[in-house]
Amino acid sequence: MKIVSGLGAAAAALVLAAGAAQAEGTEVAIGMSGWTGFAPLTLAKEAGIFEENGVDVEVKKIPQKDRHLAIASGDIQCAATTVETFMIWNANGVPIKQLFQLDMSHGADGMAVRNDVNSITELKGKTVAASAPGTSPYFVLAWMLNENGLSLDDVTIANLEPSAAAQAFIAGQNDAAMTYEPYLSAVRDNPDAGKIIATTIDYPVVMDTFGCTPEFIASNPEAVKALAKGYYDALAMIENDKDKSFEIMGADVKQTGEQFGKSAGYLEWQDAEANKAFMNGGIQEFYAKAGPLLEKIGVIKSIPETSELIDTSWME
């Protein structure tokens, strides 16, 4: 696990601190999953960091395939999810803008296959467990197949959420499975069931961001700054008290602190400086390739403008 360093941006810190001071009492519901990359948000909630920054946060665990429905219904105002998912939601009529980057996966997402499978091309005609269209595992599967000359039409997809996909694979079901940490480590720990043939080390296409509805952003500009500061304060807590932080974050996904640390070793949480660089170049480069793929596999009908998918005004 690595936190990309650069939290010492004085100007950003002053802006965030000022915002937090004026956000007192703002209520916000955040939709997310137990994905390791989102864990600093859990830490900020459980350790009282969000509260200290003036926001009353409720964390709701909602599967990625259903998170946009919760946004559309008003059940949540903000969400954490993969970058391409924000494009999918907006393209399908659920407006939400990304505010800051959370993490980048470096081996925390991957494809597990049976031990007799030696290349992704050998999956043609086989069954792969992956979550529903519009989710990260589905997108990563499409990306990996596309990079190896195959398409989603070349495999049979069993729609299972990441935890269930890993459990079913270990139990001997399906030829392959798309999953992520902490569930990917369960596959690593059961080598007789199969092996991990590819991860985001090989295909670095999984990165997560935090976003809120345009209405929430417009009505609560100081709360937006406070949410960002809460996240960055949680990263600081991880650096200053790793054992306690890992224990809190691990407990949320039924892991020990040691187990959580192992899962976290496969990703990098992104700080304020890394976020600034990503929002001013990295996200545009990613969307240039991800958009056409999403359109090709039928998840979106048209590609939204990147400028419609992000809001960095809170950093000014």
C-alpha positions as CSV (number, residue, x, y, z in Angstrom):
1,M,0.0,0.0,0.0
2,K,1.2,3.5,-0.9
3,I,-0.2,6.9,-0.4
4,V,1.0,9.1,-3.2
5,S,2.7,11.9,-1.3
6,G,2.1,15.6,-1.8
7,L,-0.3,16.5,1.0
8,G,1.9,19.5,1.7
9,A,0.1,21.7,-0.8
10,A,-0.3,24.8,1.5
11,A,-2.8,26.6,-0.7
12,A,-5.1,23.6,-1.1
13,A,-4.9,22.9,2.7
14,L,-6.0,26.5,3.5
15,V,-8.9,26.3,1.1
16,L,-10.1,23.0,2.5
17,A,-9.7,24.1,6.1
18,A,-11.8,27.3,5.4
19,G,-14.5,25.2,3.7
20,A,-14.6,22.7,6.6
21,A,-15.1,25.5,9.1
22,Q,-18.3,26.7,7.3
23,A,-19.8,23.2,6.6
24,E,-21.1,22.6,10.1
25,G,-24.0,20.3,10.2
26,T,-24.4,19.4,6.6
27,E,-25.9,15.9,6.1
28,V,-24.8,13.8,3.3
29,A,-25.3,10.1,2.3
30,I,-22.5,8.4,0.5
31,G,-23.0,5.2,-1.6
32,M,-20.0,2.8,-1.9
33,S,-18.9,-0.8,-1.4
34,G,-16.4,-2.6,0.7
35,W,-13.7,-2.1,-1.9
36,T,-10.3,-1.5,-0.2
37,G,-9.7,1.7,-2.2
38,F,-12.8,3.3,-0.6
39,A,-11.7,2.4,2.9
40,P,-10.3,5.9,3.9
41,L,-13.9,7.2,3.5
42,T,-14.9,4.5,6.1
43,L,-12.1,5.6,8.3
44,A,-13.1,9.3,8.0
45,K,-16.6,8.3,9.1
46,E,-15.7,5.8,11.9
47,A,-12.8,7.8,13.4
48,G,-14.9,11.0,13.6
49,I,-12.9,12.8,10.9
50,F,-15.8,13.8,8.8
51,E,-17.6,15.0,11.9
52,E,-14.6,17.1,12.9
53,N,-14.7,18.7,9.5
54,G,-18.4,19.7,9.9
55,V,-20.2,17.1,7.8
56,D,-22.6,14.5,9.1
57,V,-21.9,11.5,6.8
58,E,-24.0,8.4,6.4
59,V,-22.2,5.6,4.5
60,K,-24.5,3.3,2.6
61,K,-23.2,0.0,1.2
62,I,-24.8,-0.3,-2.2
63,P,-23.7,-2.6,-5.0
64,Q,-22.1,-0.7,-7.9
65,K,-24.8,-1.9,-10.3
66,D,-27.5,-0.2,-8.1
67,R,-25.6,2.9,-6.9
68,H,-26.9,5.1,-9.7
69,L,-30.5,4.2,-8.8
70,A,-29.9,5.4,-5.3
71,I,-28.5,8.7,-6.7
72,A,-31.5,9.1,-9.0
73,S,-34.0,8.5,-6.2
74,G,-32.2,11.0,-3.9
75,D,-31.4,8.3,-1.4
76,I,-27.7,9.3,-1.6
77,Q,-26.1,12.5,-2.7
78,C,-22.6,11.3,-3.3
79,A,-20.9,8.1,-4.4
80,A,-17.5,6.5,-4.7
81,T,-17.0,4.4,-7.8
82,T,-14.7,3.8,-10.8
83,V,-14.0,6.6,-13.2
84,E,-15.7,4.9,-16.2
85,T,-18.8,4.4,-14.1
86,F,-19.3,8.1,-13.8
87,M,-19.3,8.3,-17.6
88,I,-21.9,5.5,-17.8
89,W,-24.2,7.0,-15.2
90,N,-24.1,10.4,-16.9
91,A,-24.6,8.9,-20.4
92,N,-27.7,7.1,-19.1
93,G,-29.4,10.1,-17.5
94,V,-28.0,10.2,-13.9
95,P,-26.0,13.4,-13.6
96,I,-23.1,13.3,-11.0
97,K,-19.8,15.1,-11.1
98,Q,-16.4,13.8,-9.9
99,L,-14.8,15.9,-7.3
100,F,-11.5,14.2,-6.4
101,Q,-9.6,11.0,-7.0
102,L,-9.6,8.3,-4.4
103,D,-7.2,5.5,-5.5
104,M,-5.5,3.7,-8.3
105,S,-5.4,-0.1,-8.5
106,H,-2.0,-1.8,-8.9
107,G,-3.0,-5.4,-8.8
108,A,-6.1,-5.0,-6.6
109,D,-8.5,-6.0,-9.5
110,G,-8.0,-9.1,-11.5
111,M,-9.1,-12.1,-13.4
112,A,-8.8,-15.6,-11.8
113,V,-8.7,-18.6,-14.1
114,R,-8.3,-22.4,-13.7
115,N,-4.8,-23.6,-13.5
116,D,-5.0,-25.2,-16.9
117,V,-5.7,-21.8,-18.6
118,N,-2.5,-20.2,-19.7
119,S,-3.7,-17.1,-21.6
120,I,-6.8,-14.9,-21.8
121,T,-7.3,-16.0,-25.4
122,E,-8.0,-19.5,-24.1
123,L,-11.2,-18.2,-22.4
124,K,-13.1,-18.3,-25.8
125,G,-16.2,-20.3,-25.3
126,K,-15.8,-20.5,-21.5
127,T,-17.8,-19.0,-18.6
128,V,-16.6,-16.0,-16.7
129,A,-18.2,-14.7,-13.5
130,A,-18.5,-10.9,-13.5
131,S,-20.8,-8.3,-12.2
132,A,-23.5,-6.7,-14.4
133,P,-23.0,-4.3,-17.3
134,G,-22.1,-0.9,-16.1
135,T,-19.9,-2.1,-13.3
136,S,-16.1,-2.1,-13.0
137,P,-15.6,-5.9,-13.2
138,Y,-17.6,-6.0,-16.4
139,F,-15.7,-3.1,-17.9
140,V,-12.3,-4.6,-16.9
141,L,-13.4,-8.0,-18.5
142,A,-14.3,-6.2,-21.7
143,W,-11.0,-4.3,-21.7
144,M,-8.9,-7.4,-21.1
145,L,-10.7,-9.4,-23.8
146,N,-10.5,-6.5,-26.2
147,E,-6.7,-6.2,-25.7
148,N,-6.4,-9.9,-26.5
149,G,-8.4,-10.0,-29.6
150,L,-11.6,-11.2,-28.1
151,S,-15.0,-9.6,-27.2
152,L,-17.7,-10.2,-24.6
153,D,-19.5,-12.3,-27.3
154,D,-16.7,-14.8,-27.1
155,V,-17.5,-15.8,-23.5
156,T,-20.5,-16.6,-21.4
157,I,-20.9,-14.2,-18.5
158,A,-22.3,-15.4,-15.2
159,N,-23.5,-12.2,-13.4
160,L,-22.1,-12.4,-9.9
161,E,-20.9,-9.6,-7.6
162,P,-17.1,-9.6,-6.8
163,S,-17.5,-11.3,-3.4
164,A,-19.8,-14.0,-4.8
165,A,-17.7,-14.4,-8.0
166,A,-14.6,-15.2,-5.9
167,Q,-16.4,-17.5,-3.5
168,A,-18.0,-19.4,-6.4
169,F,-14.7,-19.7,-8.2
170,I,-13.0,-21.1,-5.1
171,A,-15.9,-23.6,-4.8
172,G,-15.2,-24.8,-8.3
173,Q,-17.8,-22.9,-10.3
174,N,-17.2,-21.1,-13.6
175,D,-14.0,-21.1,-15.6
176,A,-12.9,-17.7,-14.6
177,A,-13.9,-14.8,-12.3
178,M,-13.5,-11.1,-12.2
179,T,-13.1,-9.7,-8.7
180,Y,-11.1,-7.3,-6.6
181,E,-9.6,-6.8,-3.1
182,P,-10.3,-7.9,-0.5
183,Y,-11.9,-10.9,-2.4
184,L,-9.0,-11.3,-4.8
185,S,-6.7,-12.2,-2.0
186,A,-9.1,-15.1,-1.1
187,V,-8.2,-16.5,-4.6
188,R,-4.5,-15.9,-4.0
189,D,-4.8,-17.9,-0.8
190,N,-6.4,-20.9,-2.6
191,P,-4.0,-21.8,-5.3
192,D,-5.5,-25.3,-5.9
193,A,-8.7,-23.6,-7.1
194,G,-6.9,-21.6,-9.8
195,K,-4.6,-18.6,-10.4
196,I,-4.7,-15.0,-11.2
197,I,-3.8,-14.6,-14.8
198,A,-4.1,-10.8,-15.1
199,T,-4.5,-7.8,-12.8
200,T,-4.4,-4.0,-13.0
201,I,-0.6,-4.2,-13.0
202,D,-1.0,-5.6,-16.5
203,Y,-4.0,-3.5,-17.4
204,P,-3.9,-0.3,-15.3
205,V,-7.5,0.7,-16.0
206,V,-9.1,0.8,-12.5
207,M,-9.1,4.1,-10.7
208,D,-11.8,5.5,-8.4
209,T,-13.1,8.9,-7.8
210,F,-15.6,10.6,-5.4
211,G,-18.5,12.6,-6.8
212,C,-21.8,14.2,-5.9
213,T,-24.9,15.4,-7.7
214,P,-24.8,18.9,-9.3
215,E,-27.5,19.9,-7.0
216,F,-25.6,18.9,-3.8
217,I,-22.4,20.6,-5.1
218,A,-24.2,23.9,-5.9
219,S,-26.1,24.0,-2.6
220,N,-23.2,22.9,-0.4
221,P,-19.9,24.2,-1.7
222,E,-18.3,24.3,1.7
223,A,-19.4,20.7,2.5
224,V,-17.7,19.6,-0.7
225,K,-14.5,21.1,0.6
226,A,-15.1,19.5,3.9
227,L,-15.6,16.0,2.4
228,A,-12.3,16.3,0.5
229,K,-10.5,17.5,3.6
230,G,-12.0,14.6,5.5
231,Y,-10.6,12.2,3.0
232,Y,-7.2,13.7,3.0
233,D,-7.2,13.8,6.8
234,A,-7.9,10.1,6.8
235,L,-4.9,9.5,4.6
236,A,-2.8,11.5,7.1
237,M,-4.2,9.3,9.9
238,I,-3.2,6.2,7.9
239,E,0.4,7.5,7.6
240,N,0.6,8.5,11.3
241,D,-1.2,5.5,12.9
242,K,-1.2,2.7,10.4
243,D,-2.1,-0.1,12.8
244,K,-5.2,1.6,14.2
245,S,-6.3,2.8,10.8
246,F,-6.0,-0.7,9.3
247,E,-7.9,-2.2,12.2
248,I,-10.8,0.2,11.7
249,M,-10.9,-0.1,7.9
250,G,-10.4,-3.9,8.1
251,A,-13.2,-4.4,10.6
252,D,-15.6,-2.9,8.0
253,V,-15.0,-5.8,5.6
254,K,-14.5,-8.5,8.3
255,Q,-10.7,-8.4,8.0
256,T,-8.0,-8.1,10.6
257,G,-5.7,-5.1,10.4
258,E,-3.0,-7.4,9.0
259,Q,-5.3,-8.8,6.4
260,F,-6.4,-5.4,5.4
261,G,-2.9,-4.2,5.0
262,K,-2.2,-7.0,2.7
263,S,-5.1,-6.0,0.5
264,A,-4.1,-2.4,0.6
265,G,-0.7,-3.3,-0.7
266,Y,-2.2,-3.7,-4.2
267,L,-3.4,-0.1,-4.6
268,E,-2.4,3.5,-4.1
269,W,-4.6,6.1,-2.3
270,Q,-4.3,9.4,-4.0
271,D,-3.6,12.7,-2.2
272,A,-4.4,16.3,-3.1
273,E,-1.4,16.7,-5.5
274,A,-2.0,13.4,-7.2
275,N,-5.7,14.4,-7.6
276,K,-4.8,17.8,-9.2
277,A,-2.6,16.1,-11.8
278,F,-5.2,13.4,-12.5
279,M,-8.0,16.0,-13.0
280,N,-5.8,18.0,-15.3
281,G,-4.7,15.3,-17.7
282,G,-5.0,11.8,-16.5
283,I,-8.7,11.5,-16.6
284,Q,-8.9,13.0,-20.1
285,E,-6.4,10.4,-21.4
286,F,-8.3,7.5,-19.8
287,Y,-11.7,8.6,-21.2
288,A,-10.2,8.9,-24.7
289,K,-9.9,5.1,-24.7
290,A,-12.6,4.1,-22.3
291,G,-15.4,6.0,-23.9
292,P,-15.1,4.2,-27.3
293,L,-14.9,0.8,-25.6
294,L,-18.0,1.5,-23.5
295,E,-19.9,2.6,-26.7
296,K,-18.6,-0.5,-28.5
297,I,-19.9,-2.9,-25.9
298,G,-23.3,-1.1,-25.8
299,V,-23.1,0.2,-22.2
300,I,-23.5,3.8,-23.5
301,K,-25.0,5.1,-26.7
302,S,-23.0,8.3,-26.9
303,I,-19.8,9.6,-25.2
304,P,-20.3,12.5,-22.9
305,E,-17.9,15.4,-22.8
306,T,-15.3,14.9,-20.1
307,S,-15.9,18.5,-18.9
308,E,-19.5,17.4,-18.0
309,L,-18.2,14.7,-15.7
310,I,-15.9,16.6,-13.4
311,D,-16.1,19.6,-11.1
312,T,-12.8,21.0,-9.8
313,S,-14.2,24.5,-8.8
314,W,-13.9,23.5,-5.1
315,M,-10.1,23.5,-5.5
316,E,-9.9,27.1,-6.6
